[in-house]
Amino acid sequence: MYYVKKRLEISAAHQLSLSYESKCTQLHGHNWIITVECKSRELNADGMVTDFTHVKHQVQELLDHAVLNDVLPFNPTAENIARWVVETVDNAWRCEVQESEGNIAIYEKED
């Protein structure tokens, strides 16, 4: 099994829709760190699991300096973003989304 990992730094804002009172329902920003992990039993014709540049295009270029509510079709919690990344990036199986120091959400695709 081959594994690759891509770490992205993103500055973005979001506003959460919550069932309880929270300051996170107000528009606010984070300097996010998103770590995407991909795996494959076979390398593609180019000798890669997934091209790091493709990961950057699919995730960072869409989300960086954006209001996440405007570009994602769901409540942009760290958990939902992690799942979206795994569903978006070829061969992705795990994603960590750190929205601030000490706050990390992880999504892993079940085999």
A tleap script that builds the chain and sets N, CA, C and O, in Angstrom:
source leaprc.protein.ff14SB
mol = sequence {
  NMET TYR TYR VAL LYS LYS ARG LEU GLU ILE
  SER ALA ALA HIE GLN LEU SER LEU SER TYR
  GLU SER LYS CYS THR GLN LEU HIE GLY HIE
  ASN TRP ILE ILE THR VAL GLU CYS LYS SER
  ARG GLU LEU ASN ALA ASP GLY MET VAL THR
  ASP PHE THR HIE VAL LYS HIE GLN VAL GLN
  GLU LEU LEU ASP HIE ALA VAL LEU ASN ASP
  VAL LEU PRO PHE ASN PRO THR ALA GLU ASN
  ILE ALA ARG TRP VAL VAL GLU THR VAL ASP
  ASN ALA TRP ARG CYS GLU VAL GLN GLU SER
  GLU GLY ASN ILE ALA ILE TYR GLU LYS GLU
  CASP
}
set mol.1.N position { 0.862 -1.188 0.000 }
set mol.1.CA position { 0.000 0.000 0.000 }
set mol.1.C position { 0.897 1.236 0.000 }
set mol.1.O position { 1.860 1.325 0.761 }
set mol.2.N position { 0.559 2.180 -0.867 }
set mol.2.CA position { 1.260 3.459 -0.930 }
set mol.2.C position { 0.432 4.514 -0.206 }
set mol.2.O position { -0.797 4.509 -0.283 }
set mol.3.N position { 1.110 5.415 0.497 }
set mol.3.CA position { 0.443 6.495 1.221 }
set mol.3.C position { 1.109 7.816 0.882 }
set mol.3.O position { 2.331 7.881 0.754 }
set mol.4.N position { 0.321 8.865 0.737 }
set mol.4.CA position { 0.838 10.226 0.630 }
set mol.4.C position { 0.008 11.122 1.539 }
set mol.4.O position { -1.153 10.841 1.837 }
set mol.5.N position { 0.632 12.193 1.962 }
set mol.5.CA position { -0.032 13.145 2.857 }
set mol.5.C position { 0.267 14.548 2.365 }
set mol.5.O position { 1.413 14.877 2.057 }
set mol.6.N position { -0.774 15.377 2.291 }
set mol.6.CA position { -0.626 16.775 1.868 }
set mol.6.C position { -1.166 17.671 2.972 }
set mol.6.O position { -2.295 17.489 3.428 }
set mol.7.N position { -0.363 18.636 3.401 }
set mol.7.CA position { -0.762 19.595 4.434 }
set mol.7.C position { -1.003 20.935 3.765 }
set mol.7.O position { -0.159 21.435 3.021 }
set mol.8.N position { -2.161 21.507 4.036 }
set mol.8.CA position { -2.557 22.786 3.441 }
set mol.8.C position { -2.840 23.790 4.553 }
set mol.8.O position { -3.420 23.441 5.581 }
set mol.9.N position { -2.435 25.014 4.344 }
set mol.9.CA position { -2.772 26.094 5.274 }
set mol.9.C position { -3.750 27.014 4.569 }
set mol.9.O position { -3.500 27.481 3.458 }
set mol.10.N position { -4.859 27.264 5.229 }
set mol.10.CA position { -5.948 28.020 4.616 }
set mol.10.C position { -6.448 29.075 5.598 }
set mol.10.O position { -6.649 28.791 6.779 }
set mol.11.N position { -6.641 30.268 5.109 }
set mol.11.CA position { -7.294 31.316 5.890 }
set mol.11.C position { -8.702 31.453 5.330 }
set mol.11.O position { -8.884 31.739 4.147 }
set mol.12.N position { -9.690 31.249 6.185 }
set mol.12.CA position { -11.071 31.310 5.707 }
set mol.12.C position { -12.001 31.648 6.868 }
set mol.12.O position { -11.675 31.451 8.038 }
set mol.13.N position { -13.167 32.160 6.500 }
set mol.13.CA position { -14.192 32.507 7.490 }
set mol.13.C position { -15.371 31.555 7.353 }
set mol.13.O position { -15.586 30.961 6.296 }
set mol.14.N position { -16.125 31.419 8.426 }
set mol.14.CA position { -17.368 30.653 8.378 }
set mol.14.C position { -18.295 31.129 9.481 }
set mol.14.O position { -17.895 31.840 10.403 }
set mol.15.N position { -19.523 30.721 9.356 }
set mol.15.CA position { -20.571 31.052 10.320 }
set mol.15.C position { -21.378 29.766 10.479 }
set mol.15.O position { -21.926 29.250 9.505 }
set mol.16.N position { -21.451 29.252 11.702 }
set mol.16.CA position { -22.119 27.970 11.913 }
set mol.16.C position { -23.593 28.131 12.227 }
set mol.16.O position { -24.003 29.082 12.892 }
set mol.17.N position { -24.365 27.211 11.751 }
set mol.17.CA position { -25.783 27.123 12.091 }
set mol.17.C position { -25.898 26.065 13.178 }
set mol.17.O position { -25.682 24.880 12.925 }
set mol.18.N position { -26.239 26.495 14.392 }
set mol.18.CA position { -26.243 25.583 15.540 }
set mol.18.C position { -27.603 25.583 16.229 }
set mol.18.O position { -28.377 26.533 16.111 }
set mol.19.N position { -27.872 24.510 16.943 }
set mol.19.CA position { -29.143 24.375 17.662 }
set mol.19.C position { -29.069 24.970 19.069 }
set mol.19.O position { -30.000 24.807 19.858 }
set mol.20.N position { -27.989 25.648 19.385 }
set mol.20.CA position { -27.796 26.251 20.699 }
set mol.20.C position { -27.065 27.583 20.528 }
set mol.20.O position { -26.496 27.852 19.470 }
set mol.21.N position { -27.085 28.408 21.565 }
set mol.21.CA position { -26.404 29.703 21.495 }
set mol.21.C position { -24.903 29.515 21.528 }
set mol.21.O position { -24.370 28.765 22.346 }
set mol.22.N position { -24.231 30.206 20.625 }
set mol.22.CA position { -22.776 30.121 20.561 }
set mol.22.C position { -22.255 31.321 19.796 }
set mol.22.O position { -22.904 31.804 18.868 }
set mol.23.N position { -21.081 31.803 20.183 }
set mol.23.CA position { -20.481 32.906 19.430 }
set mol.23.C position { -20.071 32.454 18.030 }
set mol.23.O position { -19.807 33.287 17.162 }
set mol.24.N position { -20.017 31.141 17.804 }
set mol.24.CA position { -19.639 30.618 16.479 }
set mol.24.C position { -20.743 30.778 15.440 }
set mol.24.O position { -20.527 30.502 14.260 }
set mol.25.N position { -21.925 31.223 15.867 }
set mol.25.CA position { -22.978 31.510 14.890 }
set mol.25.C position { -22.752 32.861 14.206 }
set mol.25.O position { -23.433 33.198 13.237 }
set mol.26.N position { -21.797 33.622 14.717 }
set mol.26.CA position { -21.401 34.882 14.092 }
set mol.26.C position { -20.277 34.600 13.090 }
set mol.26.O position { -19.484 33.681 13.294 }
set mol.27.N position { -20.207 35.370 12.032 }
set mol.27.CA position { -19.143 35.216 11.050 }
set mol.27.C position { -17.790 35.452 11.725 }
set mol.27.O position { -17.581 36.474 12.378 }
set mol.28.N position { -16.890 34.507 11.563 }
set mol.28.CA position { -15.552 34.606 12.154 }
set mol.28.C position { -14.579 33.795 11.307 }
set mol.28.O position { -15.001 33.007 10.460 }
set mol.29.N position { -13.291 33.980 11.528 }
set mol.29.CA position { -12.295 33.307 10.700 }
set mol.29.C position { -11.309 32.482 11.493 }
set mol.29.O position { -11.171 32.630 12.707 }
set mol.30.N position { -10.626 31.608 10.772 }
set mol.30.CA position { -9.579 30.765 11.333 }
set mol.30.C position { -8.437 30.671 10.331 }
set mol.30.O position { -8.621 30.893 9.134 }
set mol.31.N position { -7.271 30.343 10.835 }
set mol.31.CA position { -6.165 29.903 10.001 }
set mol.31.C position { -6.162 28.382 10.123 }
set mol.31.O position { -5.593 27.823 11.060 }
set mol.32.N position { -6.800 27.727 9.170 }
set mol.32.CA position { -7.012 26.290 9.183 }
set mol.32.C position { -5.763 25.557 8.716 }
set mol.32.O position { -5.017 26.051 7.871 }
set mol.33.N position { -5.550 24.385 9.271 }
set mol.33.CA position { -4.551 23.458 8.743 }
set mol.33.C position { -5.312 22.194 8.372 }
set mol.33.O position { -5.921 21.549 9.225 }
set mol.34.N position { -5.273 21.850 7.102 }
set mol.34.CA position { -5.984 20.685 6.598 }
set mol.34.C position { -4.945 19.682 6.104 }
set mol.34.O position { -4.137 19.991 5.228 }
set mol.35.N position { -4.975 18.496 6.668 }
set mol.35.CA position { -4.048 17.439 6.277 }
set mol.35.C position { -4.847 16.334 5.602 }
set mol.35.O position { -5.726 15.724 6.212 }
set mol.36.N position { -4.531 16.086 4.342 }
set mol.36.CA position { -5.232 15.093 3.533 }
set mol.36.C position { -4.318 13.887 3.370 }
set mol.36.O position { -3.154 14.026 2.997 }
set mol.37.N position { -4.857 12.695 3.653 }
set mol.37.CA position { -4.086 11.470 3.482 }
set mol.37.C position { -4.753 10.623 2.406 }
set mol.37.O position { -5.960 10.384 2.437 }
set mol.38.N position { -3.935 10.173 1.450 }
set mol.38.CA position { -4.417 9.359 0.337 }
set mol.38.C position { -3.651 8.040 0.326 }
set mol.38.O position { -2.512 7.965 0.788 }
set mol.39.N position { -4.292 7.005 -0.209 }
set mol.39.CA position { -3.612 5.715 -0.304 }
set mol.39.C position { -4.089 4.969 -1.540 }
set mol.39.O position { -5.178 5.209 -2.061 }
set mol.40.N position { -3.232 4.049 -1.992 }
set mol.40.CA position { -3.573 3.229 -3.144 }
set mol.40.C position { -2.671 1.998 -3.170 }
set mol.40.O position { -1.494 2.070 -2.814 }
set mol.41.N position { -3.227 0.888 -3.588 }
set mol.41.CA position { -2.431 -0.338 -3.753 }
set mol.41.C position { -1.529 -0.225 -4.979 }
set mol.41.O position { -0.458 -0.830 -5.023 }
set mol.42.N position { -1.962 0.546 -5.967 }
set mol.42.CA position { -1.225 0.695 -7.227 }
set mol.42.C position { -0.958 2.173 -7.484 }
set mol.42.O position { -1.765 3.029 -7.121 }
set mol.43.N position { 0.156 2.464 -8.098 }
set mol.43.CA position { 0.436 3.824 -8.519 }
set mol.43.C position { -0.207 4.064 -9.874 }
set mol.43.O position { -0.369 3.132 -10.662 }
set mol.44.N position { -0.574 5.307 -10.147 }
set mol.44.CA position { -1.167 5.626 -11.452 }
set mol.44.C position { -0.089 5.613 -12.532 }
set mol.44.O position { 1.073 5.331 -12.241 }
set mol.45.N position { -0.455 5.909 -13.748 }
set mol.45.CA position { 0.479 5.869 -14.876 }
set mol.45.C position { 1.659 6.829 -14.696 }
set mol.45.O position { 2.708 6.648 -15.314 }
set mol.46.N position { 1.488 7.842 -13.855 }
set mol.46.CA position { 2.545 8.812 -13.590 }
set mol.46.C position { 3.406 8.423 -12.394 }
set mol.46.O position { 4.319 9.159 -12.021 }
set mol.47.N position { 3.114 7.255 -11.783 }
set mol.47.CA position { 3.889 6.810 -10.633 }
set mol.47.C position { 3.492 7.479 -9.331 }
set mol.47.O position { 4.313 7.618 -8.425 }
set mol.48.N position { 2.223 7.897 -9.230 }
set mol.48.CA position { 1.737 8.610 -8.037 }
set mol.48.C position { 0.475 7.960 -7.482 }
set mol.48.O position { -0.262 7.278 -8.195 }
set mol.49.N position { 0.246 8.189 -6.196 }
set mol.49.CA position { -1.048 7.851 -5.582 }
set mol.49.C position { -2.053 8.912 -6.016 }
set mol.49.O position { -3.104 8.598 -6.575 }
set mol.50.N position { -1.721 10.154 -5.755 }
set mol.50.CA position { -2.512 11.330 -6.115 }
set mol.50.C position { -1.532 12.482 -6.264 }
set mol.50.O position { -0.632 12.634 -5.438 }
set mol.51.N position { -1.684 13.273 -7.272 }
set mol.51.CA position { -0.786 14.403 -7.487 }
set mol.51.C position { -1.054 15.467 -6.422 }
set mol.51.O position { -2.190 15.905 -6.243 }
set mol.52.N position { 0.004 15.880 -5.717 }
set mol.52.CA position { -0.142 16.894 -4.670 }
set mol.52.C position { -0.760 18.182 -5.219 }
set mol.52.O position { -1.528 18.852 -4.528 }
set mol.53.N position { -0.426 18.517 -6.449 }
set mol.53.CA position { -0.976 19.728 -7.052 }
set mol.53.C position { -2.484 19.616 -7.236 }
set mol.53.O position { -3.199 20.606 -7.082 }
set mol.54.N position { -2.975 18.427 -7.562 }
set mol.54.CA position { -4.421 18.244 -7.702 }
set mol.54.C position { -5.129 18.451 -6.364 }
set mol.54.O position { -6.216 19.027 -6.318 }
set mol.55.N position { -4.517 17.984 -5.281 }
set mol.55.CA position { -5.097 18.190 -3.950 }
set mol.55.C position { -5.184 19.691 -3.671 }
set mol.55.O position { -6.206 20.185 -3.195 }
set mol.56.N position { -4.115 20.398 -3.970 }
set mol.56.CA position { -4.100 21.850 -3.754 }
set mol.56.C position { -5.213 22.525 -4.552 }
set mol.56.O position { -5.921 23.384 -4.026 }
set mol.57.N position { -5.369 22.141 -5.819 }
set mol.57.CA position { -6.408 22.741 -6.667 }
set mol.57.C position { -7.805 22.437 -6.133 }
set mol.57.O position { -8.664 23.319 -6.107 }
set mol.58.N position { -8.036 21.203 -5.708 }
set mol.58.CA position { -9.381 20.793 -5.290 }
set mol.58.C position { -9.784 21.373 -3.941 }
set mol.58.O position { -10.969 21.594 -3.692 }
set mol.59.N position { -8.816 21.621 -3.071 }
set mol.59.CA position { -9.141 22.052 -1.708 }
set mol.59.C position { -8.692 23.486 -1.447 }
set mol.59.O position { -9.526 24.360 -1.208 }
set mol.60.N position { -7.404 23.735 -1.490 }
set mol.60.CA position { -6.887 25.040 -1.089 }
set mol.60.C position { -7.380 26.168 -1.985 }
set mol.60.O position { -7.786 27.222 -1.494 }
set mol.61.N position { -7.346 25.954 -3.281 }
set mol.61.CA position { -7.746 27.041 -4.180 }
set mol.61.C position { -9.220 27.393 -4.063 }
set mol.61.O position { -9.614 28.525 -4.344 }
set mol.62.N position { -10.038 26.429 -3.650 }
set mol.62.CA position { -11.465 26.705 -3.455 }
set mol.62.C position { -11.729 27.393 -2.113 }
set mol.62.O position { -12.544 28.312 -2.032 }
set mol.63.N position { -11.031 26.941 -1.059 }
set mol.63.CA position { -11.363 27.384 0.293 }
set mol.63.C position { -10.550 28.575 0.802 }
set mol.63.O position { -11.043 29.331 1.640 }
set mol.64.N position { -9.328 28.761 0.322 }
set mol.64.CA position { -8.459 29.796 0.883 }
set mol.64.C position { -9.024 31.192 0.617 }
set mol.64.O position { -9.398 31.529 -0.506 }
set mol.65.N position { -9.074 31.983 1.676 }
set mol.65.CA position { -9.587 33.354 1.651 }
set mol.65.C position { -11.040 33.431 1.174 }
set mol.65.O position { -11.442 34.381 0.502 }
set mol.66.N position { -11.807 32.414 1.538 }
set mol.66.CA position { -13.228 32.373 1.179 }
set mol.66.C position { -14.079 32.424 2.440 }
set mol.66.O position { -13.604 32.165 3.546 }
set mol.67.N position { -15.335 32.759 2.248 }
set mol.67.CA position { -16.339 32.541 3.284 }
set mol.67.C position { -16.884 31.146 2.978 }
set mol.67.O position { -17.560 30.947 1.969 }
set mol.68.N position { -16.591 30.200 3.836 }
set mol.68.CA position { -16.903 28.801 3.552 }
set mol.68.C position { -18.389 28.564 3.320 }
set mol.68.O position { -18.759 27.678 2.549 }
set mol.69.N position { -19.229 29.327 3.963 }
set mol.69.CA position { -20.677 29.209 3.750 }
set mol.69.C position { -21.056 29.513 2.301 }
set mol.69.O position { -22.075 29.025 1.812 }
set mol.70.N position { -20.249 30.309 1.618 }
set mol.70.CA position { -20.538 30.692 0.238 }
set mol.70.C position { -20.054 29.657 -0.779 }
set mol.70.O position { -20.542 29.637 -1.909 }
set mol.71.N position { -19.106 28.800 -0.400 }
set mol.71.CA position { -18.530 27.858 -1.371 }
set mol.71.C position { -18.818 26.395 -1.064 }
set mol.71.O position { -18.586 25.531 -1.909 }
set mol.72.N position { -19.317 26.107 0.127 }
set mol.72.CA position { -19.631 24.720 0.491 }
set mol.72.C position { -21.138 24.581 0.718 }
set mol.72.O position { -21.755 25.470 1.306 }
set mol.73.N position { -21.731 23.490 0.265 }
set mol.73.CA position { -23.191 23.334 0.350 }
set mol.73.C position { -23.681 22.692 1.646 }
set mol.73.O position { -24.677 21.969 1.639 }
set mol.74.N position { -22.988 22.950 2.758 }
set mol.74.CA position { -23.362 22.353 4.039 }
set mol.74.C position { -22.890 23.259 5.171 }
set mol.74.O position { -22.129 24.200 4.948 }
set mol.75.N position { -23.345 22.970 6.378 }
set mol.75.CA position { -22.907 23.710 7.561 }
set mol.75.C position { -21.398 23.461 7.718 }
set mol.75.O position { -21.003 22.323 7.968 }
set mol.76.N position { -20.546 24.486 7.579 }
set mol.76.CA position { -19.106 24.270 7.491 }
set mol.76.C position { -18.409 24.055 8.838 }
set mol.76.O position { -17.531 24.823 9.232 }
set mol.77.N position { -18.818 23.002 9.526 }
set mol.77.CA position { -18.093 22.598 10.731 }
set mol.77.C position { -16.800 21.914 10.297 }
set mol.77.O position { -16.681 21.479 9.152 }
set mol.78.N position { -15.845 21.818 11.194 }
set mol.78.CA position { -14.587 21.131 10.875 }
set mol.78.C position { -14.855 19.679 10.493 }
set mol.78.O position { -14.199 19.142 9.600 }
set mol.79.N position { -15.813 19.042 11.161 }
set mol.79.CA position { -16.146 17.644 10.861 }
set mol.79.C position { -16.694 17.495 9.441 }
set mol.79.O position { -16.290 16.600 8.700 }
set mol.80.N position { -17.617 18.383 9.076 }
set mol.80.CA position { -18.190 18.320 7.725 }
set mol.80.C position { -17.149 18.634 6.650 }
set mol.80.O position { -17.174 18.046 5.569 }
set mol.81.N position { -16.244 19.553 6.943 }
set mol.81.CA position { -15.187 19.876 5.982 }
set mol.81.C position { -14.268 18.673 5.787 }
set mol.81.O position { -13.894 18.362 4.656 }
set mol.82.N position { -13.905 18.001 6.863 }
set mol.82.CA position { -13.044 16.816 6.762 }
set mol.82.C position { -13.688 15.747 5.886 }
set mol.82.O position { -13.018 15.149 5.045 }
set mol.83.N position { -14.975 15.505 6.076 }
set mol.83.CA position { -15.681 14.513 5.254 }
set mol.83.C position { -15.708 14.949 3.791 }
set mol.83.O position { -15.463 14.139 2.898 }
set mol.84.N position { -16.002 16.211 3.546 }
set mol.84.CA position { -16.045 16.728 2.175 }
set mol.84.C position { -14.701 16.545 1.474 }
set mol.84.O position { -14.661 16.160 0.305 }
set mol.85.N position { -13.603 16.817 2.175 }
set mol.85.CA position { -12.277 16.658 1.572 }
set mol.85.C position { -12.063 15.204 1.154 }
set mol.85.O position { -11.611 14.939 0.040 }
set mol.86.N position { -12.383 14.266 2.036 }
set mol.86.CA position { -12.200 12.848 1.701 }
set mol.86.C position { -13.066 12.455 0.507 }
set mol.86.O position { -12.635 11.669 -0.337 }
set mol.87.N position { -14.264 12.988 0.431 }
set mol.87.CA position { -15.158 12.665 -0.689 }
set mol.87.C position { -14.748 13.363 -1.987 }
set mol.87.O position { -15.156 12.931 -3.065 }
set mol.88.N position { -13.956 14.425 -1.909 }
set mol.88.CA position { -13.584 15.235 -3.072 }
set mol.88.C position { -12.261 14.816 -3.702 }
set mol.88.O position { -12.132 14.802 -4.926 }
set mol.89.N position { -11.286 14.476 -2.879 }
set mol.89.CA position { -9.929 14.217 -3.363 }
set mol.89.C position { -9.773 12.748 -3.750 }
set mol.89.O position { -10.160 11.856 -2.995 }
set mol.90.N position { -9.203 12.505 -4.930 }
set mol.90.CA position { -8.968 11.135 -5.395 }
set mol.90.C position { -8.077 10.368 -4.420 }
set mol.90.O position { -7.032 10.859 -3.991 }
set mol.91.N position { -8.507 9.167 -4.085 }
set mol.91.CA position { -7.776 8.239 -3.214 }
set mol.91.C position { -7.648 8.708 -1.763 }
set mol.91.O position { -6.919 8.092 -0.986 }
set mol.92.N position { -8.340 9.782 -1.386 }
set mol.92.CA position { -8.285 10.239 0.008 }
set mol.92.C position { -9.027 9.240 0.885 }
set mol.92.O position { -10.087 8.736 0.512 }
set mol.93.N position { -8.464 8.963 2.046 }
set mol.93.CA position { -9.112 8.053 2.990 }
set mol.93.C position { -9.219 8.675 4.386 }
set mol.93.O position { -9.984 8.191 5.221 }
set mol.94.N position { -8.448 9.754 4.645 }
set mol.94.CA position { -8.448 10.373 5.964 }
set mol.94.C position { -8.132 11.852 5.811 }
set mol.94.O position { -7.331 12.245 4.962 }
set mol.95.N position { -8.773 12.669 6.647 }
set mol.95.CA position { -8.497 14.101 6.639 }
set mol.95.C position { -8.593 14.644 8.054 }
set mol.95.O position { -9.524 14.328 8.796 }
set mol.96.N position { -7.621 15.461 8.414 }
set mol.96.CA position { -7.642 16.208 9.676 }
set mol.96.C position { -7.868 17.667 9.348 }
set mol.96.O position { -7.216 18.224 8.465 }
set mol.97.N position { -8.792 18.281 10.059 }
set mol.97.CA position { -9.047 19.711 9.892 }
set mol.97.C position { -8.836 20.371 11.250 }
set mol.97.O position { -9.582 20.131 12.199 }
set mol.98.N position { -7.803 21.205 11.320 }
set mol.98.CA position { -7.518 21.954 12.545 }
set mol.98.C position { -7.977 23.382 12.320 }
set mol.98.O position { -7.422 24.105 11.492 }
set mol.99.N position { -9.012 23.784 13.077 }
set mol.99.CA position { -9.528 25.135 12.880 }
set mol.99.C position { -8.855 26.139 13.802 }
set mol.99.O position { -8.869 27.339 13.529 }
set mol.100.N position { -8.273 25.664 14.876 }
set mol.100.CA position { -7.496 26.512 15.778 }
set mol.100.C position { -6.652 25.590 16.654 }
set mol.100.O position { -6.878 24.380 16.682 }
set mol.101.N position { -5.707 26.144 17.349 }
set mol.101.CA position { -4.838 25.335 18.195 }
set mol.101.C position { -5.687 24.535 19.190 }
set mol.101.O position { -6.461 25.099 19.964 }
set mol.102.N position { -5.526 23.242 19.149 }
set mol.102.CA position { -6.238 22.380 20.092 }
set mol.102.C position { -7.596 21.896 19.614 }
set mol.102.O position { -8.210 21.068 20.286 }
set mol.103.N position { -8.090 22.380 18.476 }
set mol.103.CA position { -9.396 21.955 17.960 }
set mol.103.C position { -9.221 21.291 16.598 }
set mol.103.O position { -9.018 21.960 15.585 }
set mol.104.N position { -9.304 19.972 16.594 }
set mol.104.CA position { -9.065 19.177 15.383 }
set mol.104.C position { -10.204 18.194 15.193 }
set mol.104.O position { -10.628 17.520 16.132 }
set mol.105.N position { -10.695 18.121 13.956 }
set mol.105.CA position { -11.706 17.122 13.592 }
set mol.105.C position { -11.078 16.180 12.567 }
set mol.105.O position { -10.306 16.608 11.709 }
set mol.106.N position { -11.415 14.901 12.662 }
set mol.106.CA position { -10.855 13.887 11.774 }
set mol.106.C position { -11.986 13.092 11.154 }
set mol.106.O position { -12.944 12.719 11.831 }
set mol.107.N position { -11.866 12.837 9.860 }
set mol.107.CA position { -12.799 11.939 9.177 }
set mol.107.C position { -11.991 10.875 8.454 }
set mol.107.O position { -11.032 11.184 7.748 }
set mol.108.N position { -12.384 9.618 8.633 }
set mol.108.CA position { -11.766 8.497 7.934 }
set mol.108.C position { -12.832 7.739 7.178 }
set mol.108.O position { -13.906 7.454 7.708 }
set mol.109.N position { -12.526 7.414 5.932 }
set mol.109.CA position { -13.433 6.609 5.119 }
set mol.109.C position { -13.324 5.162 5.613 }
set mol.109.O position { -12.230 4.643 5.835 }
set mol.110.N position { -14.483 4.532 5.778 }
set mol.110.CA position { -14.484 3.138 6.169 }
set mol.110.C position { -14.218 2.286 4.946 }
set mol.110.O position { -14.751 2.549 3.867 }
set mol.111.N position { -13.388 1.258 5.116 }
set mol.111.CA position { -13.092 0.367 3.986 }
set mol.111.C position { -14.228 -0.598 3.739 }
set mol.111.O position { -14.151 -1.421 2.827 }
savepdb mol mol.pdb
quit
